[in-house]
C-alpha cells in the first residue's frame, strides 16, 4: 500500500498543503516545531481517525479556524482509493472512503495499515502498563476484526461494572449478568494476546539484533496476563474478588490489568536500559509490528519514522538506514533536523525519494 497524494487544510499549524509522494522514501527536514511531525500525524490520522499524540480532535484544528480537512489518495491492493476526513468544532468528525461515509469509525481500523515510530515510544518501555496494553490492542485490532469487537464489548461492560461498584449496587443477578459479558469477551482477548506475544517475540528479537549488531545482548517479551494460564474463567475470578472490588470501587482483575514484560539480559528494561538501548528496543518493536501487520494484511503498511535517530550511535543509525531502504519495507516517511542523516538515507535509495524543507507549516520540495 502507498499514499500517493495528501491534501491538508487547517491541520494543526498547516494552513494548506498538497504533497505528491515518492512510492519509497519521503523525507522532511526542518527545525523543531515547524510542522514535520504534524504532517506525519495527519497521515496517521487518516488510518486511525485520531492523533498519534492522543490530543482531542479540537486541538488538531488550526488556531482561529473552524474546521480541518485531510484528503489522501492511496494505491491499495492494486486499486486507487480516496479517504476524506473532516472535522469541525462542535461536530462529529466524518470519514469517507471513495465518497461513502463510514457509519462507525471502528470499521476503518486495519484497512489502511500504518506503523509510526516516534520519541514518545520510550513510554512503551518506561511508562505504565496502560501504555503497553494500548499498543498491544492497537496492533492486534488492525489484523483481527473479532478482537476489536471483543475489546469494545469488554470495555463497555467494564465501565458498567465499575459504575455499579461506585454506586454501591447490591443486585447479585445484575453483577452476574455484566460479569458474563466480561467473561465472554475475555475468553477471546486473553488467548489472542498470549498468541500474539508468542509470534511477535521471534520477529522482534531478529530486528533488535539487526539494529544492535551481534553484541551478546538478549532481549525478550513476555505476556503477563491477569487470567494466568486461562483455565479459570474470568467470571469466577470476578465473583471471588467482588467484595474487595466493592471496597476499592473498581474492578481489580481482568484483561484491563494485563501487561508485557520487556527485558534486556534478564533485567527489566525500564530499570536498567540506557537511552540508546531503549531507542533500539522500541525501534525493533515498531519494525516487528510492521512485519506482523504485513503478514496479517497481505499489504506493506506505511512506515512513519519521526526523529528516530536521536540517542543512537552511528553504527545503529547506519543499520537502520540500510534496513528501511531495502526490500523488506515499502513506502516510508522520515522526519529529522539533521540533513546529514537524510542525505545518507538518500545514498541508499538509487534516486527513488522525495525531500521537503519544512518551515512554519510550509513545505518546499528539494531533491538535492
N, C-alpha and C positions, 0 to 999 in steps of 0.2 A: 504494500500500500504506500502511496505517496500523496503529499499535499502539493498541488501544482500552483495554486494562487490563493493568497489570503488578502481580504479587504477588511480594514478596520475603520470604524468611525466612533470617536469619543470613548475609546477603551483606555482607561487609566490616563496616562499622560500623552497618549497618541491621538491627536485630533483627527487625523486621517492618513491612511497609508494603503497602498496596493502593491503587494510584493509577488513577483513570479519567482518560484524557487527552482534550484537545481534538483534533479532527482537523486543526487547523492549527498553532497556536503554543502551546508549553508552556514556561513559564519557571520557573527555580529560583533563588531569591535566598537568599544566606547568606554568612557569613564562610568563609574558607578552612578546610578540614579538617572541615567539618560534615557532608559526605555528598553534596553536589551532584554532584561528578564520579563518585562511587561509583554513583549512580543511573544516570548515563549509561553507565558501564562495564557495568552489568547489562544494559542494553538492547543494547549492543554484543555482550556475551557471548552473547545469545540468537541473534544472527546468525552469529557466528564461532566459537562454542564455546571461546573463550579471551578473556582480559582484554586490553583495549587497551594496558595498561601492560606487558604481557609477563611479569607475575609468575606463578609457579607456581600451579596451581589451589588448593593447600592454603592459600595466603595469602589467598584470596578468602572463606574460611570465617571467620565471626566468632570472635574470640578467646574461648576457653572452650567453644566448641560443636563438635559432631562432624560436622555436615552443613550444607549450604546448599541452598536451593531457589529457583529462578526460574521463574515461570509467566507467560506472556504470551498474551493473546487478541488476535488480529490480524484485520483485514479485508484479504485478499489476492486480487487479481484478481476482486473482487466476491463472494468466499466467505469465511465465517468459518473461522479456523484457530486452533489452540491449540498452543503449544510449552511443554514442561515439561523443564527442565534441572536435574538433581540432582547433587550432589557429596557424597561422604562421605570422611572421612580414611582413607587406605589403600586406597581402592577406586576403580575406574574410573568416570569421570563418565558419566551416562546422559542422552540427549536423546530425547524422544518428541514426535512430531508427530501431533496428533489421536489420542493414545493409542498409537501404534505406534512402537516404538523403532527408531532407526537402527542398522544393523549396522556402518556406518562413518560416522564424523562428517563425513568429507570429502564425503559425498553431500549434506550440508546446505548447503555453501558456495554462495552465489549465489542461493539460493531466497528469502531474505528480505533483499534488498539494503539496505545501510546505508553512510552516509559520516559519519565523525567528524572534526571539526577541533578541535585542542587545542594548548596551548602547546608540547607536545613535537614538534609538526610542524616546528619550526625544525631538527630533526635531518635532515629531508629536504634542506635546503639546506646546512647546515653540518656534517652528520655524514658518516659513511663511505659508500662505495659500497654496502655491505651494506644500509644503511637504505633507499636508493633502490630496490635490487632487491626488497627485501621489499614495498615499496609497489607497485611495478610488478606483481609476481606476484600480490599480493592483489587488485588491481583487475582484471587480465585474467582471473584464475581465476573471479571472480564471474560473468563473462559468457561463459566458454568452458570447458566441462567437459573437452574434449580437452586444452586447455592444462594444466589442473590435473593430469590424469593423466600427461601427459608430464613435468611438473615433478616429480611424485612418483617416477616411474621414473628420471629423471635424478639426483635427489638420492640415491636408493638405490644406483645404480651408481657415483656419485662417491664415496660413503662406502666402497664396496667397493674401488675403485681406490686411494684414499688409504690404506686399511688395508694393502693389498698393498705399497704403497710403503714404509710404515713398517716392515712385517715383512720387507722385503728379498726378496720373492718374485721369482724369476727366470724363471718359466714364461711364455715369449713367447705361447704359444697362449691362456693364461688372460687375459693382458693384452688381447690382440686381441678376445677374446670380450666382456670388460667394456667395452672402448672402442667396440665396435659398438653396445652398448646405449646408451652415452652419445651416440653419433653419431645414432642413430635418434630419441632424444628431442630432441636439439638441433636436428635438421632441422625440427622444428615450433616449438620455443621461439624460435629466433633470428628467423625471418621474422615471427612473430606479434608479438614485441616491437618490431621495426622498424616494422611497420604501425601498431601501437598508438600509438607516439610520434608518427608522422606524423598520425594522426587527432586525437590529443589537443592538438597544438600550436595548431591554429586555435581550438579551444574555449577553451583556456587563455588565449590572447592576448586573446580577446574579454572574458573575465571580468576579467583583470588591468586592462584599460583601463576597464572599467565601474566598478571599485573605485577605481583611482588617478586617474581623470579623464584628459583628453587633455593630459598633461604632457610629451609628447615622449619618454617612456621606451620603449625597445624591449626586449622580453623574448623569450626563446626556450628551447626544449627540444631536445636532440639526443641520439639514442641512440648510445652508444659501445659497440659490440659487439665481443667478442673474436674473432669469426669474420670480421670485416671486411665485405666485400661478400657473404659467404656462399657464394662459389664454391668455396672449398676445404673439403672435408669435415672435420668435427671429428676423425674417426678418423685422418686423415693428419697433422693438427696434433699430436695426442696421441702418435703414433708418433715424429714429428720431435722432440718435446720430452721423450721418455721418459727419456733419460739424465739430463737436467737435473732432471726430476721425482724421479728416484731419489736424486739427491744432496740435493735440498731436502726430500724426504719428503712432498710434496703435489703435487696437480695444478695446474699454472700456466696452463692455457688452457681455455677453455670458457665457457658462459653464466654460470657462477658467478663470473666475473670482469667481467661487463658493468657498465655504469654509465650514468647520464643526466647529460649536461652541461647545467647551468642557468645562463643568462647574463642580464645586465642591461646594455644598451648595449654588448654585445660583450665584457663582462668577466665573469669567474666570480662568481656570486652570493655564494659562500661567502667571498670575499675582499673584496668591495667594497660589499656592500649594507648599508644602515642597518637598524636594528631595525624601523622602520616599513615599509621596502621588503621586508624579509624576511617580515614578517607578511602584507603584501599579496600577495606571491608565493605563500606557502603557502596562504592562503585561496583564491586563484584556482585553485591546483592542486586543492584539495578540491572547489570548485564545478565544475571541469572533470571531475573524477572522477564527480561526481553526474550531470552531463549524459551522460557516456559510459555509465554504468550504466543510466540511464533509456532510452537508445537500445537498449542490449543486451538489457534485460529486458522492456521494454514497461511497466514499473512505475516509479512515482516512489519512489526509495529514502527511507528515513528519514534525516533530516539532523540530526546532533548537533553543536552548537556549544558547546564548553567554554571559557568565558572568552576569547573570541577578540578582544575589543575593545581589550585592553591593547596599548600601543605604537602605536595608530593615532590619527591626528588626527581631529578632529570631522567633517570633510568625508567621510573614508573610512568612518567609522562610520556616518554617515547614509546613504551609498550602499549599504552592506551591508544596513542595516535595510530600506531601501526594496526592495532586491532580494529578500531572503529572504521577505518578507511578500507578494510578488507571486505571480502565477500560475505562474511558472517552477519553483517549488518546492512540495513537498507538505507533509507533517507535519514539524514542526521542534521540537527540544528545545534550549533555551538555558540556560546557567548564567552567572551573573555575581554579583559582590559589590556592584555599583553599581546601586541602584534606579533612578537616572535613566536609565540605558541601557535597562532593561527597560520602564520607563514610556513611553519614546519609541517602542520597538518596538510597544507596545500601541496607540499612537496611529495606527499604520498598519493595524490589523487589523479594524476595524469590529466589535469585540467578540468575535471568534472566537478566544478564547485562554483559557488557564488559567495561574494563577500560584501557586507554593508558596513559603512560607518554610521554610528548612531549618536545623535546629539539632540537633546530636548524633545524626544519623541519623533524626530525626523530621521528618515533612512535614505542614505545615498549609496548607490551600489558602486563598488570598485573591485575589479578582478585583477589587481596587480599592486 
